[in-house]
C-alpha cells in the first residue's frame, strides 16, 4: 500500500443524482491536508476515467462492466414515475408498472435503469438525448418518465411531481476503483463509505502532525490496601 505525498489529491467521480456530500465532509475531517476533487460524469464516462487513471474512484450506477475494477454496492434507490401534477398517475401515493401500460413513457439515451423484461408503457416516437431533455418533454405533456428518485429530485420542477413505482427494479449505486493494490487514500475512502470509524482496525493509521505533543497517560490513584491481621479494639 503506497503512502500519500504532501501534494496528494484524491479525485472522485460521481454520476448525476448521487450526492457524495456526507462522505466529502468526513474526508475533510480525516484528511484535511489532502484535497478531494469531485468530477461529474455519466457511469460509462466514470468507468473510463477510472481505467485511464484520471480519477481514483467513482460513485456509479450499477451494473457496470467490472473488467479491471473493484466494486462494492452501497445502496439501492427507489424508481419513480415523473408526471405533471394533474396527471391521473398522481392520484395515489404509489403506482405500479401496470398503471403506466397505456401511457407514453420516454426513454432518454442516458437512461440508467435495467429492466428484466419489457420497459413500462408505450414507447415514444423518439428517444431524448438526456434525462434533462426528457423532463422538459414531460412538462410539455409529451409523456411520462421513469427514473431513479435522485434524478427526479435533481431535475425538480414546480409543474411536475413523481410517484414511487413499487414493482419496478431499483437503481443500485456503488463505488468502483482500479483492480490493483489499494493506496492508503483509497483504503481511507473505502472505510468512509462503509461507515468505518477512525479507530477501526482497517482504517489507515496516520502519524500526528509535526509539533503535536504526544498524548500522556493519566495516572490512576491507587487506593491504599487494607492491613491484614489487625484487630479493632
C-alpha positions as protocol buffer text, in pm:
chain_id: "A"
residue {
  index: 1
  type: UNK
  ca { x: 0 y: 0 z: 0 }
}
residue {
  index: 2
  type: UNK
  ca { x: 157 y: 327 z: -111 }
}
residue {
  index: 3
  type: UNK
  ca { x: 189 y: 629 z: 114 }
}
residue {
  index: 4
  type: UNK
  ca { x: 29 y: 963 z: 17 }
}
residue {
  index: 5
  type: UNK
  ca { x: 261 y: 1253 z: -61 }
}
residue {
  index: 6
  type: UNK
  ca { x: 230 y: 1606 z: 71 }
}
residue {
  index: 7
  type: UNK
  ca { x: 81 y: 1713 z: -265 }
}
residue {
  index: 8
  type: UNK
  ca { x: -163 y: 1423 z: -295 }
}
residue {
  index: 9
  type: UNK
  ca { x: -513 y: 1480 z: -428 }
}
residue {
  index: 10
  type: UNK
  ca { x: -796 y: 1226 z: -423 }
}
residue {
  index: 11
  type: UNK
  ca { x: -1016 y: 1254 z: -733 }
}
residue {
  index: 12
  type: UNK
  ca { x: -1367 y: 1114 z: -706 }
}
residue {
  index: 13
  type: UNK
  ca { x: -1604 y: 1078 z: -999 }
}
residue {
  index: 14
  type: UNK
  ca { x: -1978 y: 1070 z: -939 }
}
residue {
  index: 15
  type: UNK
  ca { x: -2287 y: 1039 z: -1155 }
}
residue {
  index: 16
  type: UNK
  ca { x: -2575 y: 1290 z: -1161 }
}
residue {
  index: 17
  type: UNK
  ca { x: -2821 y: 1241 z: -877 }
}
residue {
  index: 18
  type: UNK
  ca { x: -2569 y: 1082 z: -641 }
}
residue {
  index: 19
  type: UNK
  ca { x: -2484 y: 1316 z: -353 }
}
residue {
  index: 20
  type: UNK
  ca { x: -2137 y: 1249 z: -207 }
}
residue {
  index: 21
  type: UNK
  ca { x: -2152 y: 1547 z: 31 }
}
residue {
  index: 22
  type: UNK
  ca { x: -2160 y: 1340 z: 353 }
}
residue {
  index: 23
  type: UNK
  ca { x: -1854 y: 1140 z: 254 }
}
residue {
  index: 24
  type: UNK
  ca { x: -1671 y: 1454 z: 138 }
}
residue {
  index: 25
  type: UNK
  ca { x: -1727 y: 1615 z: 479 }
}
residue {
  index: 26
  type: UNK
  ca { x: -1593 y: 1309 z: 661 }
}
residue {
  index: 27
  type: UNK
  ca { x: -1292 y: 1304 z: 428 }
}
residue {
  index: 28
  type: UNK
  ca { x: -1217 y: 1668 z: 511 }
}
residue {
  index: 29
  type: UNK
  ca { x: -1221 y: 1582 z: 881 }
}
residue {
  index: 30
  type: UNK
  ca { x: -990 y: 1283 z: 845 }
}
residue {
  index: 31
  type: UNK
  ca { x: -765 y: 1409 z: 566 }
}
residue {
  index: 32
  type: UNK
  ca { x: -761 y: 1789 z: 599 }
}
residue {
  index: 33
  type: UNK
  ca { x: -433 y: 1817 z: 408 }
}
residue {
  index: 34
  type: UNK
  ca { x: -545 y: 1605 z: 110 }
}
residue {
  index: 35
  type: UNK
  ca { x: -799 y: 1781 z: -115 }
}
residue {
  index: 36
  type: UNK
  ca { x: -1084 y: 1571 z: -254 }
}
residue {
  index: 37
  type: UNK
  ca { x: -1176 y: 1680 z: -607 }
}
residue {
  index: 38
  type: UNK
  ca { x: -1519 y: 1590 z: -747 }
}
residue {
  index: 39
  type: UNK
  ca { x: -1565 y: 1507 z: -1116 }
}
residue {
  index: 40
  type: UNK
  ca { x: -1917 y: 1477 z: -1260 }
}
residue {
  index: 41
  type: UNK
  ca { x: -1961 y: 1211 z: -1529 }
}
residue {
  index: 42
  type: UNK
  ca { x: -2204 y: 955 z: -1662 }
}
residue {
  index: 43
  type: UNK
  ca { x: -2148 y: 598 z: -1546 }
}
residue {
  index: 44
  type: UNK
  ca { x: -1980 y: 500 z: -1875 }
}
residue {
  index: 45
  type: UNK
  ca { x: -1758 y: 807 z: -1863 }
}
residue {
  index: 46
  type: UNK
  ca { x: -1669 y: 744 z: -1498 }
}
residue {
  index: 47
  type: UNK
  ca { x: -1563 y: 386 z: -1572 }
}
residue {
  index: 48
  type: UNK
  ca { x: -1334 y: 506 z: -1850 }
}
residue {
  index: 49
  type: UNK
  ca { x: -1190 y: 778 z: -1624 }
}
residue {
  index: 50
  type: UNK
  ca { x: -1101 y: 515 z: -1364 }
}
residue {
  index: 51
  type: UNK
  ca { x: -932 y: 292 z: -1622 }
}
residue {
  index: 52
  type: UNK
  ca { x: -742 y: 589 z: -1761 }
}
residue {
  index: 53
  type: UNK
  ca { x: -623 y: 693 z: -1416 }
}
residue {
  index: 54
  type: UNK
  ca { x: -800 y: 1030 z: -1441 }
}
residue {
  index: 55
  type: UNK
  ca { x: -992 y: 964 z: -1118 }
}
residue {
  index: 56
  type: UNK
  ca { x: -903 y: 745 z: -820 }
}
residue {
  index: 57
  type: UNK
  ca { x: -1256 y: 610 z: -778 }
}
residue {
  index: 58
  type: UNK
  ca { x: -1614 y: 685 z: -878 }
}
residue {
  index: 59
  type: UNK
  ca { x: -1967 y: 656 z: -746 }
}
residue {
  index: 60
  type: UNK
  ca { x: -2156 y: 491 z: -1033 }
}
residue {
  index: 61
  type: UNK
  ca { x: -2488 y: 331 z: -1111 }
}
residue {
  index: 62
  type: UNK
  ca { x: -2478 y: -46 z: -1124 }
}
residue {
  index: 63
  type: UNK
  ca { x: -2440 y: -274 z: -1308 }
}
residue {
  index: 64
  type: UNK
  ca { x: -2119 y: -188 z: -1492 }
}
residue {
  index: 65
  type: UNK
  ca { x: -1851 y: -377 z: -1683 }
}
residue {
  index: 66
  type: UNK
  ca { x: -1624 y: -474 z: -1392 }
}
residue {
  index: 67
  type: UNK
  ca { x: -1324 y: -568 z: -1606 }
}
residue {
  index: 68
  type: UNK
  ca { x: -1018 y: -426 z: -1431 }
}
residue {
  index: 69
  type: UNK
  ca { x: -1225 y: -279 z: -1149 }
}
residue {
  index: 70
  type: UNK
  ca { x: -1317 y: -342 z: -790 }
}
residue {
  index: 71
  type: UNK
  ca { x: -1677 y: -255 z: -699 }
}
residue {
  index: 72
  type: UNK
  ca { x: -1884 y: -256 z: -384 }
}
residue {
  index: 73
  type: UNK
  ca { x: -2261 y: -186 z: -377 }
}
residue {
  index: 74
  type: UNK
  ca { x: -2360 y: 98 z: -145 }
}
residue {
  index: 75
  type: UNK
  ca { x: -2738 y: 137 z: -168 }
}
residue {
  index: 76
  type: UNK
  ca { x: -3039 y: 95 z: -396 }
}
residue {
  index: 77
  type: UNK
  ca { x: -3261 y: 385 z: -499 }
}
residue {
  index: 78
  type: UNK
  ca { x: -3636 y: 375 z: -543 }
}
residue {
  index: 79
  type: UNK
  ca { x: -3757 y: 404 z: -903 }
}
residue {
  index: 80
  type: UNK
  ca { x: -4025 y: 668 z: -966 }
}
residue {
  index: 81
  type: UNK
  ca { x: -4255 y: 785 z: -1244 }
}
residue {
  index: 82
  type: UNK
  ca { x: -4230 y: 1158 z: -1320 }
}
residue {
  index: 83
  type: UNK
  ca { x: -4555 y: 1317 z: -1438 }
}
residue {
  index: 84
  type: UNK
  ca { x: -4739 y: 1652 z: -1450 }
}
residue {
  index: 85
  type: UNK
  ca { x: -4903 y: 1734 z: -1118 }
}
residue {
  index: 86
  type: UNK
  ca { x: -5255 y: 1692 z: -1259 }
}
residue {
  index: 87
  type: UNK
  ca { x: -5185 y: 1353 z: -1421 }
}
residue {
  index: 88
  type: UNK
  ca { x: -5400 y: 1055 z: -1321 }
}
residue {
  index: 89
  type: UNK
  ca { x: -5095 y: 861 z: -1202 }
}
residue {
  index: 90
  type: UNK
  ca { x: -5053 y: 1112 z: -919 }
}
residue {
  index: 91
  type: UNK
  ca { x: -5396 y: 1032 z: -772 }
}
residue {
  index: 92
  type: UNK
  ca { x: -5238 y: 780 z: -532 }
}
residue {
  index: 93
  type: UNK
  ca { x: -4922 y: 785 z: -321 }
}
residue {
  index: 94
  type: UNK
  ca { x: -4770 y: 490 z: -510 }
}
residue {
  index: 95
  type: UNK
  ca { x: -4802 y: 345 z: -858 }
}
residue {
  index: 96
  type: UNK
  ca { x: -4727 y: 19 z: -1036 }
}
residue {
  index: 97
  type: UNK
  ca { x: -4579 y: -61 z: -1374 }
}
residue {
  index: 98
  type: UNK
  ca { x: -4927 y: -173 z: -1485 }
}
residue {
  index: 99
  type: UNK
  ca { x: -5058 y: 179 z: -1416 }
}
residue {
  index: 100
  type: UNK
  ca { x: -4832 y: 302 z: -1698 }
}
residue {
  index: 101
  type: UNK
  ca { x: -4945 y: 45 z: -1954 }
}
residue {
  index: 102
  type: UNK
  ca { x: -5140 y: 295 z: -2167 }
}
residue {
  index: 103
  type: UNK
  ca { x: -4901 y: 586 z: -2114 }
}
residue {
  index: 104
  type: UNK
  ca { x: -4621 y: 702 z: -2342 }
}
residue {
  index: 105
  type: UNK
  ca { x: -4302 y: 660 z: -2140 }
}
residue {
  index: 106
  type: UNK
  ca { x: -3993 y: 844 z: -2259 }
}
residue {
  index: 107
  type: UNK
  ca { x: -3664 y: 656 z: -2278 }
}
residue {
  index: 108
  type: UNK
  ca { x: -3370 y: 900 z: -2279 }
}
residue {
  index: 109
  type: UNK
  ca { x: -3041 y: 786 z: -2425 }
}
residue {
  index: 110
  type: UNK
  ca { x: -2868 y: 829 z: -2088 }
}
residue {
  index: 111
  type: UNK
  ca { x: -3122 y: 608 z: -1911 }
}
residue {
  index: 112
  type: UNK
  ca { x: -2962 y: 424 z: -1617 }
}
residue {
  index: 113
  type: UNK
  ca { x: -3228 y: 164 z: -1535 }
}
residue {
  index: 114
  type: UNK
  ca { x: -3200 y: -203 z: -1623 }
}
residue {
  index: 115
  type: UNK
  ca { x: -3528 y: -385 z: -1683 }
}
residue {
  index: 116
  type: UNK
  ca { x: -3554 y: -766 z: -1673 }
}
residue {
  index: 117
  type: UNK
  ca { x: -3828 y: -759 z: -1938 }
}
residue {
  index: 118
  type: UNK
  ca { x: -4018 y: -502 z: -2142 }
}
residue {
  index: 119
  type: UNK
  ca { x: -4000 y: -140 z: -2036 }
}
residue {
  index: 120
  type: UNK
  ca { x: -4318 y: 8 z: -1889 }
}
residue {
  index: 121
  type: UNK
  ca { x: -4575 y: 189 z: -2100 }
}
residue {
  index: 122
  type: UNK
  ca { x: -4576 y: 261 z: -2472 }
}
residue {
  index: 123
  type: UNK
  ca { x: -4251 y: 368 z: -2634 }
}
residue {
  index: 124
  type: UNK
  ca { x: -4224 y: 726 z: -2756 }
}
residue {
  index: 125
  type: UNK
  ca { x: -4158 y: 802 z: -3122 }
}
residue {
  index: 126
  type: UNK
  ca { x: -3801 y: 910 z: -3039 }
}
residue {
  index: 127
  type: UNK
  ca { x: -3551 y: 891 z: -2755 }
}
residue {
  index: 128
  type: UNK
  ca { x: -3449 y: 1223 z: -2595 }
}
residue {
  index: 129
  type: UNK
  ca { x: -3073 y: 1269 z: -2573 }
}
residue {
  index: 130
  type: UNK
  ca { x: -3068 y: 1332 z: -2199 }
}
residue {
  index: 131
  type: UNK
  ca { x: -3281 y: 1296 z: -1888 }
}
residue {
  index: 132
  type: UNK
  ca { x: -3291 y: 1676 z: -1861 }
}
residue {
  index: 133
  type: UNK
  ca { x: -3444 y: 1697 z: -2209 }
}
residue {
  index: 134
  type: UNK
  ca { x: -3693 y: 1422 z: -2122 }
}
residue {
  index: 135
  type: UNK
  ca { x: -3804 y: 1618 z: -1814 }
}
residue {
  index: 136
  type: UNK
  ca { x: -3889 y: 1916 z: -2037 }
}
residue {
  index: 137
  type: UNK
  ca { x: -4095 y: 1690 z: -2262 }
}
residue {
  index: 138
  type: UNK
  ca { x: -4286 y: 1555 z: -1962 }
}
residue {
  index: 139
  type: UNK
  ca { x: -4366 y: 1914 z: -1862 }
}
residue {
  index: 140
  type: UNK
  ca { x: -4489 y: 1975 z: -2217 }
}
residue {
  index: 141
  type: UNK
  ca { x: -4729 y: 1679 z: -2188 }
}
residue {
  index: 142
  type: UNK
  ca { x: -4546 y: 1453 z: -2434 }
}
residue {
  index: 143
  type: UNK
  ca { x: -4522 y: 1156 z: -2196 }
}
residue {
  index: 144
  type: UNK
  ca { x: -4401 y: 1027 z: -1862 }
}
residue {
  index: 145
  type: UNK
  ca { x: -4051 y: 940 z: -1744 }
}
residue {
  index: 146
  type: UNK
  ca { x: -3926 y: 659 z: -1520 }
}
residue {
  index: 147
  type: UNK
  ca { x: -3601 y: 735 z: -1335 }
}
residue {
  index: 148
  type: UNK
  ca { x: -3421 y: 679 z: -1005 }
}
residue {
  index: 149
  type: UNK
  ca { x: -3566 y: 904 z: -736 }
}
residue {
  index: 150
  type: UNK
  ca { x: -3249 y: 1112 z: -703 }
}
residue {
  index: 151
  type: UNK
  ca { x: -3272 y: 1215 z: -1068 }
}
residue {
  index: 152
  type: UNK
  ca { x: -3635 y: 1320 z: -1021 }
}
residue {
  index: 153
  type: UNK
  ca { x: -3518 y: 1540 z: -735 }
}
residue {
  index: 154
  type: UNK
  ca { x: -3221 y: 1671 z: -930 }
}
residue {
  index: 155
  type: UNK
  ca { x: -3447 y: 1785 z: -1217 }
}
residue {
  index: 156
  type: UNK
  ca { x: -3730 y: 1910 z: -995 }
}
residue {
  index: 157
  type: UNK
  ca { x: -3985 y: 2144 z: -1149 }
}
residue {
  index: 158
  type: UNK
  ca { x: -4286 y: 2309 z: -985 }
}
residue {
  index: 159
  type: UNK
  ca { x: -4522 y: 2175 z: -1251 }
}
residue {
  index: 160
  type: UNK
  ca { x: -4407 y: 1815 z: -1213 }
}
residue {
  index: 161
  type: UNK
  ca { x: -4417 y: 1554 z: -940 }
}
residue {
  index: 162
  type: UNK
  ca { x: -4333 y: 1185 z: -908 }
}
residue {
  index: 163
  type: UNK
  ca { x: -4467 y: 865 z: -757 }
}
residue {
  index: 164
  type: UNK
  ca { x: -4273 y: 554 z: -649 }
}
residue {
  index: 165
  type: UNK
  ca { x: -4317 y: 252 z: -876 }
}
residue {
  index: 166
  type: UNK
  ca { x: -4341 y: -20 z: -615 }
}
residue {
  index: 167
  type: UNK
  ca { x: -4281 y: -313 z: -853 }
}
residue {
  index: 168
  type: UNK
  ca { x: -4006 y: -155 z: -1066 }
}
residue {
  index: 169
  type: UNK
  ca { x: -3640 y: -257 z: -1034 }
}
residue {
  index: 170
  type: UNK
  ca { x: -3433 y: -29 z: -813 }
}
residue {
  index: 171
  type: UNK
  ca { x: -3123 y: 159 z: -920 }
}
residue {
  index: 172
  type: UNK
  ca { x: -2808 y: 37 z: -748 }
}
residue {
  index: 173
  type: UNK
  ca { x: -2530 y: 280 z: -662 }
}
residue {
  index: 174
  type: UNK
  ca { x: -2179 y: 154 z: -596 }
}
residue {
  index: 175
  type: UNK
  ca { x: -1818 y: 255 z: -556 }
}
residue {
  index: 176
  type: UNK
  ca { x: -1573 y: 150 z: -829 }
}
residue {
  index: 177
  type: UNK
  ca { x: -1194 y: 179 z: -831 }
}
residue {
  index: 178
  type: UNK
  ca { x: -897 y: 15 z: -1008 }
}
residue {
  index: 179
  type: UNK
  ca { x: -834 y: -356 z: -958 }
}
residue {
  index: 180
  type: UNK
  ca { x: -486 y: -305 z: -814 }
}
residue {
  index: 181
  type: UNK
  ca { x: -318 y: -269 z: -477 }
}
residue {
  index: 182
  type: UNK
  ca { x: -508 y: -5 z: -283 }
}
residue {
  index: 183
  type: UNK
  ca { x: -331 y: 313 z: -188 }
}
residue {
  index: 184
  type: UNK
  ca { x: -366 y: 442 z: 166 }
}
residue {
  index: 185
  type: UNK
  ca { x: -601 y: 713 z: 41 }
}
residue {
  index: 186
  type: UNK
  ca { x: -817 y: 456 z: -138 }
}
residue {
  index: 187
  type: UNK
  ca { x: -840 y: 248 z: 180 }
}
residue {
  index: 188
  type: UNK
  ca { x: -940 y: 563 z: 367 }
}
residue {
  index: 189
  type: UNK
  ca { x: -1224 y: 639 z: 127 }
}
residue {
  index: 190
  type: UNK
  ca { x: -1346 y: 278 z: 125 }
}
residue {
  index: 191
  type: UNK
  ca { x: -1360 y: 295 z: 502 }
}
residue {
  index: 192
  type: UNK
  ca { x: -1557 y: 618 z: 490 }
}
residue {
  index: 193
  type: UNK
  ca { x: -1828 y: 491 z: 255 }
}
residue {
  index: 194
  type: UNK
  ca { x: -1852 y: 168 z: 453 }
}
residue {
  index: 195
  type: UNK
  ca { x: -1903 y: 359 z: 774 }
}
residue {
  index: 196
  type: UNK
  ca { x: -1581 y: 262 z: 947 }
}
residue {
  index: 197
  type: UNK
  ca { x: -1480 y: 478 z: 1240 }
}
residue {
  index: 198
  type: UNK
  ca { x: -1141 y: 639 z: 1280 }
}
residue {
  index: 199
  type: UNK
  ca { x: -1048 y: 373 z: 1536 }
}
residue {
  index: 200
  type: UNK
  ca { x: -1137 y: 82 z: 1307 }
}
residue {
  index: 201
  type: UNK
  ca { x: -854 y: -166 z: 1265 }
}
residue {
  index: 202
  type: UNK
  ca { x: -884 y: -135 z: 887 }
}
residue {
  index: 203
  type: UNK
  ca { x: -870 y: 245 z: 886 }
}
residue {
  index: 204
  type: UNK
  ca { x: -512 y: 354 z: 797 }
}
residue {
  index: 205
  type: UNK
  ca { x: -325 y: 495 z: 1096 }
}
residue {
  index: 206
  type: UNK
  ca { x: -162 y: 832 z: 1048 }
}
residue {
  index: 207
  type: UNK
  ca { x: 124 y: 989 z: 1238 }
}
residue {
  index: 208
  type: UNK
  ca { x: 38 y: 1311 z: 1423 }
}
residue {
  index: 209
  type: UNK
  ca { x: 130 y: 1639 z: 1258 }
}
residue {
  index: 210
  type: UNK
  ca { x: 476 y: 1777 z: 1341 }
}
residue {
  index: 211
  type: UNK
  ca { x: 479 y: 1966 z: 1669 }
}
residue {
  index: 212
  type: UNK
  ca { x: 180 y: 1779 z: 1809 }
}
residue {
  index: 213
  type: UNK
  ca { x: 256 y: 1677 z: 2168 }
}
residue {
  index: 214
  type: UNK
  ca { x: 241 y: 1308 z: 2240 }
}
residue {
  index: 215
  type: UNK
  ca { x: -61 y: 1205 z: 2444 }
}
residue {
  index: 216
  type: UNK
  ca { x: 13 y: 1149 z: 2810 }
}
residue {
  index: 217
  type: UNK
  ca { x: -124 y: 863 z: 3009 }
}
residue {
  index: 218
  type: UNK
  ca { x: -341 y: 951 z: 3303 }
}
residue {
  index: 219
  type: UNK
  ca { x: -216 y: 820 z: 3631 }
}
residue {
  index: 220
  type: UNK
  ca { x: -482 y: 646 z: 3830 }
}
residue {
  index: 221
  type: UNK
  ca { x: -451 y: 692 z: 4205 }
}
residue {
  index: 222
  type: UNK
  ca { x: -423 y: 363 z: 4383 }
}
residue {
  index: 223
  type: UNK
  ca { x: -626 y: 306 z: 4693 }
}
residue {
  index: 224
  type: UNK
  ca { x: -421 y: 203 z: 4995 }
}
residue {
  index: 225
  type: UNK
  ca { x: -458 y: -166 z: 5069 }
}
residue {
  index: 226
  type: UNK
  ca { x: -609 y: -268 z: 5398 }
}
residue {
  index: 227
  type: UNK
  ca { x: -374 y: -417 z: 5659 }
}
residue {
  index: 228
  type: UNK
  ca { x: -416 y: -779 z: 5728 }
}
residue {
  index: 229
  type: UNK
  ca { x: -423 y: -927 z: 6076 }
}
residue {
  index: 230
  type: UNK
  ca { x: -515 y: -601 z: 6252 }
}
residue {
  index: 231
  type: UNK
  ca { x: -782 y: -625 z: 6513 }
}
residue {
  index: 232
  type: UNK
  ca { x: -1003 y: -348 z: 6631 }
}
residue {
  index: 233
  type: UNK
  ca { x: -1001 y: -276 z: 6999 }
}
